[in-house]
Amino acid sequence: MVGRGGMSPEQKSPDQESSDRKSAEPTIAIRELCFTYADGTQALSQVSLDILPRQVTVLFGPARAGKSTLLRVLNRLSDLHPRATHSGQVLFQGRDVYDREVDVTELRRKISMVFAIPSPLPGTVWENLTYGLRMGGIVDRGTLEKRVERSLRQAALWDEVKDRLHRSAFTLSGGQKQRLCLARSLALEPDVILLDNPTSGLDPLSTATVEESLGELKKDYTIVMVPHSVQQAARIADRAAFLLDGKLIEVNTASHVFTAPSNSKTEDYVTGRFG
């Protein structure tokens, strides 16, 4: 075990420094972020974290660690709590997402969210995938067809539904519905995909399919995910951020965090001593 308890989140191991040198500027830069709900609960405290491009970054930790809150702040779904307050910055492509001139609808197109419980829209598979596109003014049939097929292939769902595009989305299995929701986000061509525990209700086979698709998706997208378990986090992550009681305890390459964590609290959690 290396330097337990002695390295702050800002300090980097040689592995991380090497990784960072190979990376471009962060897609999202979080700086001293605090977030407090209307009832006075401070969900996040002084969180600073870089989300690097074309990697899977996992946010993991026990319940009430602040993981889902942090995920929702990134595309301002946190606005659904109107009396909540925040301080600090969330810079997306260099601009604070809380800037008054930011178009929140456009922000959520660029930073798309897939939730734990799949929620297909009423209608067919085709209508689910083209709804957002048509709302955005895309009506050309050829363009729609290309977006639908590409997004379904990216979500590893095309072969299963290509002959069922005009059937109700509610006829799909749970795992297929989850991948449909992922494809619906991909059809909008986002820059960042946020995944909030997307495999929590899936069987092992469907979970493996989703995880495999993430390995392909990160070639084109930046992915931030709250995983179902520490084991899943270790399987899929390029970088891992451990949160506890709203504070960022440690962030580093996944290999470092899960095999040689620098903080004793991280070690205790990944080895199952608490949580």
C-alpha positions as CSV (number, residue, x, y, z in Angstrom):
1,M,0.0,0.0,0.0
2,V,1.4,3.4,-1.0
3,G,1.4,6.4,1.2
4,R,-1.9,5.7,2.9
5,G,-3.7,8.8,4.1
6,G,-1.0,11.1,2.9
7,M,-2.0,12.1,-0.6
8,S,-4.7,14.7,-1.2
9,P,-7.0,14.5,-4.3
10,E,-4.8,17.2,-6.0
11,Q,-1.6,15.2,-5.6
12,K,-1.0,12.7,-8.5
13,S,0.9,9.5,-8.7
14,P,3.4,8.9,-11.5
15,D,0.7,6.7,-13.3
16,Q,-1.8,9.5,-13.2
17,E,0.7,12.1,-14.3
18,S,1.6,10.0,-17.3
19,S,-2.0,9.5,-18.1
20,D,-2.8,13.2,-17.8
21,R,0.1,14.1,-20.1
22,K,-1.4,12.0,-22.8
23,S,-4.8,13.6,-22.4
24,A,-6.2,16.8,-23.8
25,E,-7.7,19.5,-21.6
26,P,-10.5,18.2,-19.4
27,T,-13.9,18.1,-21.0
28,I,-15.4,19.1,-17.6
29,A,-13.4,20.9,-14.9
30,I,-15.1,21.0,-11.4
31,R,-13.6,23.5,-9.1
32,E,-14.3,23.8,-5.3
33,L,-18.0,22.8,-5.9
34,C,-20.3,22.9,-2.9
35,F,-24.0,22.0,-3.2
36,T,-26.6,22.3,-0.4
37,Y,-30.2,21.2,-0.6
38,A,-33.1,23.4,0.7
39,D,-33.3,21.5,4.0
40,G,-29.7,22.4,4.8
41,T,-28.1,19.1,3.8
42,Q,-24.7,19.7,2.2
43,A,-24.4,17.1,-0.5
44,L,-21.1,18.3,-1.9
45,S,-18.2,20.1,-0.2
46,Q,-15.3,21.6,-1.9
47,V,-15.1,19.0,-4.7
48,S,-12.5,19.6,-7.4
49,L,-12.2,17.1,-10.2
50,D,-11.3,16.9,-13.9
51,I,-13.3,14.8,-16.2
52,L,-11.0,13.7,-19.0
53,P,-12.1,13.2,-22.6
54,R,-12.8,9.8,-24.1
55,Q,-12.5,8.0,-20.8
56,V,-14.9,6.3,-18.4
57,T,-14.8,8.2,-15.1
58,V,-16.6,6.5,-12.2
59,L,-17.9,8.2,-9.1
60,F,-18.2,5.7,-6.3
61,G,-18.8,5.5,-2.6
62,P,-21.4,4.6,-0.1
63,A,-25.0,5.9,0.1
64,R,-25.3,9.7,0.6
65,A,-21.7,10.2,-0.6
66,G,-22.9,12.8,-3.1
67,K,-22.3,10.8,-6.3
68,S,-25.7,11.2,-7.9
69,T,-25.9,14.9,-6.9
70,L,-22.5,15.5,-8.5
71,L,-23.7,13.7,-11.7
72,R,-26.9,15.9,-11.8
73,V,-25.0,19.1,-11.3
74,L,-23.0,18.5,-14.4
75,N,-25.9,19.1,-16.7
76,R,-28.0,21.1,-14.3
77,L,-30.6,18.5,-13.6
78,S,-30.0,19.8,-10.1
79,D,-32.1,22.8,-11.1
80,L,-35.1,20.5,-10.2
81,H,-34.3,21.5,-6.6
82,P,-35.0,25.2,-7.0
83,R,-34.1,26.2,-3.4
84,A,-30.8,24.4,-3.4
85,T,-27.7,26.5,-3.4
86,H,-24.2,26.0,-4.8
87,S,-20.8,27.6,-5.0
88,G,-17.7,26.9,-7.1
89,Q,-17.6,26.2,-10.8
90,V,-18.4,23.5,-13.3
91,L,-16.6,24.3,-16.5
92,F,-17.7,22.5,-19.6
93,Q,-15.5,23.2,-22.6
94,G,-14.2,26.2,-20.6
95,R,-17.5,27.8,-19.7
96,D,-19.3,27.6,-16.4
97,V,-22.5,25.7,-16.8
98,Y,-24.2,28.1,-14.3
99,D,-23.5,31.1,-16.5
100,R,-26.7,33.0,-16.9
101,E,-26.4,32.9,-20.7
102,V,-26.1,29.1,-20.9
103,D,-29.0,27.5,-22.8
104,V,-29.9,24.7,-20.4
105,T,-31.7,22.7,-23.0
106,E,-28.7,22.7,-25.3
107,L,-26.4,21.9,-22.3
108,R,-28.5,18.8,-21.6
109,R,-28.3,17.8,-25.2
110,K,-24.5,18.0,-25.0
111,I,-24.3,16.4,-21.6
112,S,-26.9,13.6,-21.7
113,M,-28.2,11.6,-18.8
114,V,-29.3,8.0,-18.6
115,F,-31.0,7.0,-15.4
116,A,-31.0,3.8,-13.3
117,I,-34.7,3.0,-14.2
118,P,-35.2,2.9,-18.0
119,S,-38.0,5.1,-19.0
120,P,-39.0,4.6,-22.7
121,L,-41.4,7.1,-24.1
122,P,-44.9,6.0,-25.1
123,G,-44.7,4.9,-28.7
124,T,-42.5,2.7,-30.9
125,V,-38.8,2.2,-30.8
126,W,-38.5,4.4,-33.8
127,E,-40.5,7.2,-32.2
128,N,-38.4,7.0,-29.0
129,L,-35.2,7.5,-31.0
130,T,-36.4,10.2,-33.3
131,Y,-38.5,12.3,-30.8
132,G,-35.6,14.5,-29.7
133,L,-34.3,14.8,-33.2
134,R,-37.7,15.9,-34.6
135,M,-38.1,18.3,-31.7
136,G,-34.7,19.8,-32.7
137,G,-35.9,20.3,-36.3
138,I,-34.5,17.2,-38.0
139,V,-37.2,15.8,-40.3
140,D,-35.3,14.4,-43.2
141,R,-36.1,10.7,-43.4
142,G,-32.6,9.7,-44.5
143,T,-30.9,11.6,-41.7
144,L,-33.3,10.1,-39.2
145,E,-32.7,6.6,-40.4
146,K,-28.9,7.0,-40.2
147,R,-29.1,8.4,-36.7
148,V,-31.4,5.6,-35.5
149,E,-29.2,2.8,-36.9
150,R,-26.0,4.3,-35.7
151,S,-27.3,5.0,-32.2
152,L,-28.7,1.5,-31.9
153,R,-25.4,0.0,-33.1
154,Q,-23.5,2.0,-30.6
155,A,-25.8,0.8,-27.8
156,A,-25.4,-2.8,-29.0
157,L,-29.1,-3.1,-29.7
158,W,-29.4,-2.9,-33.5
159,D,-29.4,-6.6,-34.2
160,E,-32.1,-7.2,-31.5
161,V,-34.6,-4.6,-32.6
162,K,-33.9,-3.8,-36.3
163,D,-37.0,-5.7,-37.3
164,R,-39.1,-4.3,-34.4
165,L,-38.5,-0.5,-34.9
166,H,-42.3,0.1,-35.4
167,R,-43.4,-1.9,-32.4
168,S,-44.0,-0.5,-28.9
169,A,-40.9,0.2,-26.9
170,F,-42.7,-1.3,-23.9
171,T,-42.4,-4.7,-25.5
172,L,-38.6,-4.7,-25.0
173,S,-37.0,-6.5,-22.1
174,G,-35.5,-4.5,-19.1
175,G,-32.0,-4.7,-20.5
176,Q,-33.2,-3.7,-24.0
177,K,-35.1,-0.8,-22.6
178,Q,-32.0,0.4,-20.8
179,R,-30.0,0.3,-24.0
180,L,-32.8,2.0,-25.9
181,C,-32.6,4.9,-23.4
182,L,-28.8,5.0,-24.0
183,A,-29.4,4.9,-27.8
184,R,-31.9,7.7,-27.4
185,S,-29.2,9.9,-25.8
186,L,-26.7,8.9,-28.4
187,A,-29.0,9.8,-31.3
188,L,-28.7,13.5,-30.2
189,E,-24.9,13.2,-30.6
190,P,-23.8,14.4,-27.1
191,D,-20.3,15.2,-26.0
192,V,-20.7,13.6,-22.6
193,I,-22.8,10.7,-21.4
194,L,-23.9,10.6,-17.7
195,L,-24.9,7.2,-16.4
196,D,-26.6,7.0,-13.0
197,N,-26.4,3.3,-11.9
198,P,-27.7,2.1,-15.3
199,T,-27.4,-1.6,-14.6
200,S,-28.8,-1.7,-11.1
201,G,-32.0,-3.5,-12.2
202,L,-30.5,-5.7,-14.9
203,D,-29.6,-9.4,-15.0
204,P,-25.9,-10.4,-15.3
205,L,-26.1,-10.9,-19.1
206,S,-27.7,-7.5,-19.8
207,T,-25.2,-5.9,-17.4
208,A,-22.3,-7.5,-19.3
209,T,-23.7,-6.2,-22.6
210,V,-24.0,-2.6,-21.3
211,E,-20.5,-2.7,-19.9
212,E,-19.1,-4.0,-23.1
213,S,-20.8,-1.2,-25.1
214,L,-19.2,1.3,-22.8
215,G,-15.8,0.1,-23.9
216,E,-16.7,1.0,-27.5
217,L,-18.5,4.2,-26.6
218,K,-15.6,5.8,-24.8
219,K,-13.7,5.9,-28.2
220,D,-16.1,8.7,-29.2
221,Y,-17.6,10.0,-26.0
222,T,-16.7,11.2,-22.5
223,I,-18.5,9.0,-19.9
224,V,-19.2,9.7,-16.3
225,M,-20.9,6.9,-14.4
226,V,-22.1,6.0,-10.9
227,P,-21.6,2.2,-10.9
228,H,-23.7,-0.5,-9.3
229,S,-20.8,-1.8,-7.2
230,V,-17.1,-1.5,-6.5
231,Q,-16.5,-4.5,-8.6
232,Q,-18.3,-2.9,-11.6
233,A,-16.3,0.3,-11.1
234,A,-13.0,-1.7,-11.2
235,R,-14.1,-3.4,-14.4
236,I,-15.1,-0.4,-16.5
237,A,-13.2,2.6,-15.1
238,D,-10.3,4.4,-16.6
239,R,-10.4,6.9,-13.7
240,A,-12.1,6.6,-10.4
241,A,-13.2,9.2,-7.9
242,F,-14.1,8.1,-4.4
243,L,-16.6,10.3,-2.5
244,L,-17.5,10.1,1.1
245,D,-20.0,12.4,3.0
246,G,-20.0,14.8,0.1
247,K,-16.2,15.1,-0.1
248,L,-13.8,13.9,-2.7
249,I,-11.4,11.6,-0.9
250,E,-9.3,10.3,-3.8
251,V,-9.2,10.5,-7.5
252,N,-6.7,8.6,-9.7
253,T,-6.3,6.0,-12.5
254,A,-8.6,3.0,-11.8
255,S,-5.6,0.7,-11.5
256,H,-4.2,2.9,-8.7
257,V,-7.4,3.4,-6.8
258,F,-8.5,-0.2,-6.8
259,T,-5.1,-1.9,-6.2
260,A,-3.0,0.7,-4.3
261,P,-5.2,3.5,-3.0
262,S,-3.4,6.4,-1.4
263,N,-6.0,7.1,1.3
264,S,-6.9,4.7,4.1
265,K,-10.6,5.5,3.7
266,T,-10.5,4.5,0.1
267,E,-8.7,1.3,1.0
268,D,-11.2,0.4,3.7
269,Y,-14.1,0.9,1.2
270,V,-12.7,-1.0,-1.8
271,T,-11.7,-3.9,0.5
272,G,-15.2,-4.0,2.1
273,R,-14.4,-2.9,5.6
274,F,-17.3,-0.5,5.5
275,G,-20.1,0.6,3.2
